[in-house]
Amino acid sequence: MKVLVLNGPNLGRLGRRQPEIYGSTTHDELAAQCVAWGREHGQEVEVRQTNHEGQMLDWLNAAADEATPVVLNAAAWTHYSYALYDACAQLEAPLVEVHISEPKDRPEEFRHTSLVTPYAATVIAGRGVDGYRDALAFLAG
């Protein structure tokens, strides 16, 4: 089974950006871990990251067309992008929403609302990068 792991804005700076919140694992290290974790479940995992909302929407639309399961950490777009909401609505294969930190525990009120959750089969938050492993395991059944 092919699985797309899609990461949104600023996640390319993992390991350097607020390590006290997001940990010390870099995005390249996360990508390699996701490929390895997926392999354990017979999944072909492709990890992508973008700071451009339109690119994310194109990837989600392609996933919808191909019925590809998605692990999505939309980062800040989670909280305000209605375009992302609409793109997630089109997905027929399972969508797993992942957050490295727990948005509901963060002090910024805007982080407490997700526009992805209504379309997610499950939400995994606050587990650090291990949340991605959990998401791939969930998709494996």
N, CA, C and O of each residue as an XYZ file, in Angstrom:
564
protein
N       0.847     -1.174      0.000
C       0.000      0.000      0.000
C       0.896      1.242      0.000
O       1.848      1.332      0.775
N       0.580      2.188     -0.871
C       1.276      3.470     -0.896
C       0.636      4.396      0.130
O      -0.588      4.440      0.252
N       1.467      5.140      0.871
C       1.002      6.115      1.858
C       1.781      7.408      1.654
O       3.007      7.394      1.546
N       1.069      8.514      1.602
C       1.704      9.826      1.560
C       1.761     10.406      2.962
O       0.751     10.430      3.665
N       2.935     10.874      3.379
C       3.100     11.616      4.615
C       3.369     13.051      4.195
O       4.412     13.352      3.613
N       2.430     13.928      4.490
C       2.502     15.321      4.041
C       2.678     16.251      5.233
O       1.898     16.217      6.185
N       3.699     17.069      5.167
C       4.018     18.011      6.233
C       3.958     19.436      5.708
O       4.449     19.738      4.620
N       3.351     20.297      6.498
C       3.136     21.681      6.113
C       4.231     22.629      6.539
O       5.368     22.221      6.774
N       3.877     23.910      6.639
C       4.858     24.976      6.797
C       5.718     24.846      8.052
O       5.262     24.475      9.133
N       6.967     25.169      7.839
C       8.004     25.226      8.874
C       8.461     23.861      9.375
O       9.420     23.788     10.144
N       7.809     22.787      8.966
C       8.241     21.470      9.438
C       9.556     21.045      8.792
O      10.208     20.122      9.281
N       9.951     21.690      7.720
C      11.266     21.451      7.144
C      12.383     21.910      8.068
O      13.546     21.564      7.860
N      12.038     22.680      9.080
C      13.019     23.190     10.051
C      13.041     22.370     11.337
O      13.620     22.793     12.338
N      12.415     21.206     11.309
C      12.457     20.340     12.490
C      13.907     20.126     12.919
O      14.814     20.041     12.091
N      14.099     20.044     14.216
C      15.427     19.870     14.772
C      16.114     21.193     15.067
O      17.027     21.261     15.890
N      15.666     22.248     14.386
C      16.228     23.591     14.596
C      15.169     24.539     15.129
O      15.488     25.482     15.853
N      13.928     24.302     14.781
C      12.829     25.192     15.168
C      12.251     24.737     16.503
O      11.698     23.640     16.597
N      12.370     25.550     17.513
C      11.787     25.303     18.825
C      11.907     23.834     19.255
O      10.893     23.160     19.435
N      13.129     23.342     19.417
C      13.296     21.936     19.791
C      12.633     21.588     21.120
O      12.324     20.423     21.370
N      12.414     22.580     21.967
C      11.735     22.306     23.240
C      10.274     21.907     23.011
O       9.658     21.289     23.879
N       9.723     22.254     21.856
C       8.350     21.878     21.506
C       8.342     20.710     20.521
O       7.585     19.754     20.689
N       9.196     20.794     19.485
C       9.134     19.850     18.365
C      10.221     18.782     18.379
O      10.226     17.900     17.521
N      11.141     18.848     19.341
C      12.179     17.833     19.442
C      13.391     18.148     18.579
O      13.459     19.188     17.924
N      14.350     17.220     18.594
C      15.614     17.434     17.903
C      15.731     16.660     16.598
O      16.725     16.810     15.887
N      14.753     15.846     16.269
C      14.780     15.082     15.028
C      14.587     16.028     13.846
O      13.662     16.840     13.845
N      15.451     15.926     12.846
C      15.324     16.765     11.659
C      14.252     16.187     10.732
O      13.828     15.042     10.893
N      13.825     16.991      9.767
C      12.826     16.485      8.817
C      13.397     15.337      7.993
O      12.687     14.370      7.719
N      14.663     15.423      7.593
C      15.268     14.322      6.844
C      15.283     13.042      7.669
O      15.013     11.959      7.149
N      15.598     13.166      8.950
C      15.587     11.986      9.829
C      14.168     11.446      9.982
O      13.960     10.233      9.963
N      13.196     12.337     10.134
C      11.797     11.911     10.227
C      11.368     11.173      8.972
O      10.714     10.132      9.047
N      11.738     11.714      7.817
C      11.367     11.070      6.555
C      11.938      9.659      6.476
O      11.233      8.726      6.092
N      13.203      9.499      6.834
C      13.827      8.170      6.800
C      13.141      7.222      7.781
O      12.931      6.050      7.468
N      12.789      7.727      8.974
C      12.086      6.896      9.943
C      10.725      6.466      9.411
O      10.337      5.309      9.572
N      10.001      7.378      8.784
C       8.674      7.040      8.253
C       8.774      5.959      7.185
O       7.956      5.040      7.154
N       9.767      6.061      6.315
C       9.961      5.033      5.287
C      10.232      3.685      5.949
O       9.665      2.670      5.546
N      11.092      3.671      6.956
C      11.412      2.419      7.654
C      10.207      1.874      8.404
O       9.927      0.677      8.338
N       9.485      2.745      9.121
C       8.297      2.290      9.847
C       7.255      1.741      8.884
O       6.629      0.717      9.159
N       7.067      2.414      7.762
C       6.105      1.930      6.768
C       6.498      0.574      6.218
O       5.649     -0.297      6.028
N       7.783      0.395      5.962
C       8.275     -0.877      5.434
C       7.889     -2.023      6.371
O       7.570     -3.120      5.913
N       7.917     -1.769      7.686
C       7.532     -2.793      8.666
C       6.085     -3.245      8.470
O       5.717     -4.356      8.853
N       5.270     -2.375      7.872
C       3.848     -2.687      7.648
C       3.546     -2.992      6.185
O       2.380     -3.087      5.803
N       4.573     -3.146      5.369
C       4.367     -3.405      3.956
C       3.890     -2.174      3.194
O       3.268     -2.301      2.139
N       4.170     -1.011      3.709
C       3.744      0.241      3.078
C       4.903      0.872      2.313
O       6.056      0.815      2.738
N       4.572      1.464      1.192
C       5.517      2.289      0.438
C       5.230      3.732      0.835
O       4.241      4.313      0.386
N       6.074      4.308      1.663
C       5.830      5.631      2.230
C       6.639      6.678      1.480
O       7.840      6.527      1.262
N       5.953      7.735      1.096
C       6.602      8.894      0.491
C       6.330     10.094      1.387
O       5.179     10.398      1.699
N       7.393     10.772      1.799
C       7.285     11.909      2.712
C       7.579     13.186      1.940
O       8.573     13.283      1.220
N       6.689     14.166      2.106
C       6.854     15.458      1.440
C       6.615     16.577      2.454
O       5.852     16.424      3.408
N       7.290     17.709      2.220
C       7.098     18.894      3.049
C       7.059     20.114      2.151
O       7.826     20.221      1.195
N       6.149     21.041      2.471
C       6.072     22.283      1.710
C       5.682     23.442      2.611
O       4.988     23.278      3.614
N       6.149     24.609      2.221
C       5.733     25.855      2.868
C       4.700     26.585      2.009
O       4.330     27.719      2.313
N       4.237     25.942      0.943
C       3.334     26.579     -0.016
C       1.982     25.865     -0.013
O       1.886     24.696     -0.388
N       0.966     26.565      0.405
C      -0.355     25.968      0.573
C      -0.881     25.343     -0.712
O      -1.452     24.254     -0.683
N      -0.694     26.019     -1.830
C      -1.167     25.475     -3.105
C      -0.539     24.134     -3.432
O      -1.203     23.256     -3.984
N       0.740     23.965     -3.097
C       1.413     22.689     -3.315
C       0.759     21.599     -2.473
O       0.527     20.492     -2.958
N       0.461     21.910     -1.213
C      -0.204     20.939     -0.346
C      -1.560     20.545     -0.922
O      -1.918     19.367     -0.931
N      -2.308     21.527     -1.401
C      -3.620     21.247     -1.981
C      -3.491     20.358     -3.208
O      -4.295     19.445     -3.396
N      -2.493     20.611     -4.044
C      -2.268     19.761     -5.221
C      -1.966     18.326     -4.804
O      -2.465     17.379     -5.412
N      -1.144     18.167     -3.759
C      -0.832     16.815     -3.292
C      -2.074     16.115     -2.753
O      -2.277     14.930     -3.017
N      -2.900     16.824     -2.008
C      -4.126     16.222     -1.470
C      -5.108     15.880     -2.578
O      -5.771     14.844     -2.525
N      -5.203     16.745     -3.583
C      -6.090     16.451     -4.713
C      -5.621     15.213     -5.466
O      -6.444     14.396     -5.879
N      -4.310     15.061     -5.650
C      -3.777     13.864     -6.305
C      -4.038     12.630     -5.453
O      -4.370     11.569     -5.983
N      -3.891     12.761     -4.135
C      -4.193     11.633     -3.247
C      -5.658     11.242     -3.360
O      -5.988     10.057     -3.327
N      -6.536     12.222     -3.493
C      -7.959     11.932     -3.666
C      -8.194     11.188     -4.978
O      -8.945     10.213     -5.020
N      -7.550     11.651     -6.045
C      -7.718     11.013     -7.359
C      -7.208      9.579     -7.361
O      -7.765      8.720     -8.044
N      -6.149      9.319     -6.598
C      -5.509      8.001     -6.588
C      -5.945      7.136     -5.414
O      -5.466      6.011     -5.269
N      -6.853      7.644     -4.564
C      -7.321      6.931     -3.376
C      -6.146      6.478     -2.509
O      -6.099      5.334     -2.054
N      -5.205      7.387     -2.289
C      -4.016      7.112     -1.498
C      -4.234      7.552     -0.051
O      -4.639      8.691      0.184
N      -3.978      6.683      0.917
C      -4.054      7.097      2.321
C      -3.027      8.198      2.618
O      -1.949      8.238      2.025
N      -3.387      9.083      3.541
C      -2.549     10.238      3.852
C      -2.355     10.364      5.355
O      -3.301     10.243      6.133
N      -1.103     10.612      5.749
C      -0.766     11.068      7.089
C      -0.462     12.545      6.919
O       0.453     12.913      6.181
N      -1.224     13.397      7.600
C      -1.118     14.837      7.369
C      -0.809     15.605      8.642
O      -1.545     15.538      9.627
N       0.298     16.337      8.597
C       0.591     17.347      9.612
C       0.570     18.669      8.859
O       1.583     19.089      8.299
N      -0.563     19.309      8.849
C      -0.731     20.545      8.075
C      -0.194     21.762      8.816
O      -0.267     22.879      8.305
N       0.342     21.558     10.011
C       0.933     22.637     10.809
C      -0.074     23.782     10.935
O      -1.252     23.538     11.196
N       0.365     25.005     10.756
C      -0.502     26.175     10.982
C      -1.747     26.170     10.096
O      -2.787     26.695     10.496
N      -1.658     25.586      8.901
C      -2.847     25.557      8.024
C      -4.000     24.805      8.669
O      -5.163     25.050      8.348
N      -3.682     23.891      9.577
C      -4.695     23.118     10.292
C      -5.772     24.022     10.881
O      -6.945     23.653     10.934
N      -5.367     25.195     11.317
C      -6.225     26.034     12.138
C      -7.005     27.095     11.374
O      -7.900     27.722     11.941
N      -6.688     27.312     10.099
C      -7.381     28.404      9.414
C      -7.643     28.185      7.929
O      -8.342     28.997      7.323
N      -7.117     27.133      7.317
C      -7.222     26.996      5.868
C      -8.491     26.249      5.452
O      -8.592     25.029      5.582
N      -9.444     27.015      4.954
C     -10.659     26.386      4.437
C     -10.398     25.686      3.111
O     -11.135     24.771      2.744
N      -9.371     26.094      2.393
C      -8.976     25.368      1.186
C      -8.482     23.969      1.556
O      -8.771     22.997      0.859
N      -7.740     23.877      2.650
C      -7.285     22.579      3.150
C      -8.489     21.736      3.585
O      -8.562     20.546      3.279
N      -9.409     22.348      4.285
C     -10.642     21.676      4.707
C     -11.346     21.060      3.491
O     -11.741     19.895      3.521
N     -11.497     21.851      2.427
C     -12.162     21.365      1.215
C     -11.381     20.238      0.552
O     -11.976     19.283      0.051
N     -10.047     20.342      0.545
C      -9.228     19.287     -0.057
C      -9.350     17.991      0.743
O      -9.436     16.911      0.158
N      -9.359     18.086      2.062
C      -9.505     16.892      2.905
C     -10.876     16.246      2.716
O     -11.008     15.026      2.813
N     -11.884     17.052      2.448
C     -13.240     16.531      2.251
C     -13.321     15.602      1.048
O     -14.202     14.744      0.991
N     -12.428     15.757      0.100
C     -12.453     14.952     -1.122
C     -11.822     13.581     -0.954
O     -12.025     12.695     -1.784
N     -11.052     13.401      0.122
C     -10.322     12.150      0.301
C     -11.274     11.005      0.618
O     -12.166     11.136      1.457
N     -11.074      9.894     -0.056
C     -11.864      8.700      0.233
C     -11.047      7.667      0.990
O     -11.595      6.914      1.795
N      -9.754      7.622      0.743
C      -8.869      6.750      1.512
C      -8.667      7.397      2.886
O      -8.880      8.599      3.041
N      -8.266      6.622      3.861
C      -8.124      7.175      5.217
C      -7.111      8.322      5.303
O      -6.082      8.328      4.626
N      -7.438      9.273      6.146
C      -6.589     10.405      6.481
C      -6.310     10.338      7.979
O      -7.234     10.232      8.786
N      -5.036     10.400      8.344
C      -4.654     10.461      9.752
C      -4.026     11.828      9.989
O      -3.052     12.197      9.333
N      -4.591     12.574     10.929
C      -4.064     13.882     11.308
C      -3.019     13.682     12.397
O      -3.276     13.011     13.397
N      -1.832     14.271     12.199
C      -0.737     14.127     13.152
C      -0.240     15.509     13.563
O      -0.139     16.421     12.743
N       0.065     15.639     14.847
C       0.729     16.836     15.373
C       1.811     16.374     16.335
O       1.567     15.528     17.195
N       2.996     16.926     16.191
C       4.115     16.562     17.048
C       3.830     16.988     18.482
O       4.036     16.219     19.421
N       3.356     18.213     18.640
C       2.946     18.686     19.963
C       1.433     18.464     20.100
O       0.774     18.043     19.150
N       0.906     18.743     21.258
C      -0.545     18.650     21.473
C      -1.127     20.057     21.326
O      -0.986     20.876     22.234
N      -1.781     20.351     20.190
C      -2.296     21.714     19.968
C      -3.216     22.208     21.074
O      -3.202     23.396     21.396
N      -4.001     21.337     21.654
C      -4.951     21.764     22.691
C      -4.258     22.193     23.983
O      -4.844     22.893     24.808
N      -2.997     21.763     24.152
C      -2.234     22.159     25.334
C      -1.395     23.408     25.101
O      -0.761     23.915     26.027
N      -1.390     23.897     23.886
C      -0.588     25.074     23.566
C      -1.319     26.327     24.037
O      -2.550     26.342     24.050
N      -0.597     27.377     24.425
C      -1.250     28.573     24.971
C      -2.015     29.398     23.945
O      -2.922     30.147     24.309
N      -1.663     29.271     22.667
C      -2.334     30.065     21.636
C      -3.715     29.474     21.343
O      -3.830     28.336     20.889
N      -4.740     30.246     21.603
C      -6.125     29.790     21.434
C      -6.410     29.286     20.016
O      -7.150     28.317     19.844
N      -5.834     29.929     19.007
C      -6.125     29.536     17.622
C      -5.697     28.102     17.334
O      -6.241     27.473     16.426
N      -4.745     27.577     18.079
C      -4.277     26.206     17.841
C      -5.261     25.145     18.342
O      -5.073     23.959     18.069
N      -6.277     25.540     19.049
C      -7.206     24.580     19.647
C      -8.276     24.092     18.680
O      -9.045     23.190     19.010
N      -8.331     24.679     17.494
C      -9.323     24.301     16.489
C      -8.628     23.694     15.280
O      -7.635     24.232     14.790
N      -9.153     22.577     14.804
C      -8.600     21.936     13.607
C      -9.665     21.835     12.528
O     -10.787     21.394     12.779
N      -9.297     22.249     11.328
C     -10.177     22.091     10.172
C      -9.927     20.765      9.459
O     -10.613     20.445      8.488
N      -8.959     20.000      9.930
C      -8.655     18.687      9.356
C      -9.444     17.597     10.068
O      -9.895     16.641      9.438
N      -9.611     17.737     11.372
C     -10.221     16.693     12.196
C     -11.555     16.159     11.669
O     -11.781     14.952     11.758
N     -12.458     16.997     11.120
C     -13.719     16.430     10.646
C     -13.561     15.332      9.594
O     -14.467     14.520      9.405
N     -12.424     15.305      8.916
C     -12.207     14.321      7.853
C     -11.167     13.268      8.223
O     -10.843     12.409      7.403
N     -10.650     13.319      9.427
C      -9.621     12.381      9.853
C     -10.239     11.116     10.434
O     -11.208     11.169     11.191
N      -9.659      9.985     10.065
C     -10.073      8.715     10.659
C      -9.651      8.663     12.119
O     -10.315      8.040     12.948
N      -8.540      9.323     12.424
C      -8.064      9.463     13.798
C      -7.108     10.647     13.858
O      -6.586     11.099     12.839
N      -6.892     11.135     15.069
C      -5.950     12.225     15.317
C      -4.924     11.732     16.324
O      -5.272     11.187     17.372
N      -3.653     11.931     15.990
C      -2.566     11.555     16.878
C      -1.784     12.826     17.173
O      -1.208     13.436     16.272
N      -1.769     13.221     18.438
C      -1.135     14.489     18.810
C      -0.368     14.337     20.109
O      -0.749     13.576     20.999
N       0.731     15.087     20.191
C       1.488     15.140     21.420
C       2.423     13.970     21.658
O       2.911     13.786     22.773
N       2.677     13.186     20.642
C       3.548     12.014     20.788
C       4.915     12.230     20.144
O       5.670     11.275     19.959
N       5.240     13.484     19.800
C       6.497     13.748     19.123
C       6.509     13.076     17.761
O       5.450     12.820     17.187
N       7.688     12.790     17.241
C       7.748     12.144     15.925
C       7.228     10.714     15.973
O       6.908     10.148     14.927
N       7.136     10.117     17.149
C       6.556      8.774     17.252
C       5.092      8.752     16.823
O       4.554      7.692     16.505
N       4.454      9.906     16.811
C       3.083      9.978     16.321
C       2.967      9.527     14.872
O       1.942      8.976     14.471
N       3.996      9.754     14.096
C       3.991      9.297     12.706
C       4.028      7.775     12.642
O       3.368      7.166     11.800
N       4.793      7.171     13.521
C       4.832      5.698     13.578
C       3.426      5.173     13.915
O       2.948      4.219     13.301
N       2.778      5.803     14.891
C       1.425      5.411     15.277
C       0.450      5.571     14.113
O      -0.427      4.731     13.910
N       0.607      6.649     13.353
C      -0.282      6.904     12.219
C      -0.115      5.818     11.154
O      -1.106      5.330     10.611
N       1.106      5.443     10.857
C       1.339      4.389      9.863
C       0.811      3.057     10.360
O       0.260      2.283      9.577
N       0.966      2.773     11.649
C       0.420      1.546     12.222
C      -1.107      1.543     12.129
O      -1.709      0.512     11.828
N      -1.727      2.683     12.383
C      -3.177      2.791     12.270
C      -3.627      2.459     10.854
O      -4.586      1.712     10.658
N      -2.931      3.015      9.870
C      -3.303      2.752      8.473
C      -3.091      1.293      8.078
O      -3.787      0.771      7.207
N      -2.133      0.647      8.718
C      -1.871     -0.767      8.424
C      -2.959     -1.668      8.988
O      -3.105     -2.822      8.584
N      -3.729     -1.113      9.940
C      -4.827     -1.883     10.521
C      -4.354     -2.659     11.676
O      -5.137     -3.374     12.302
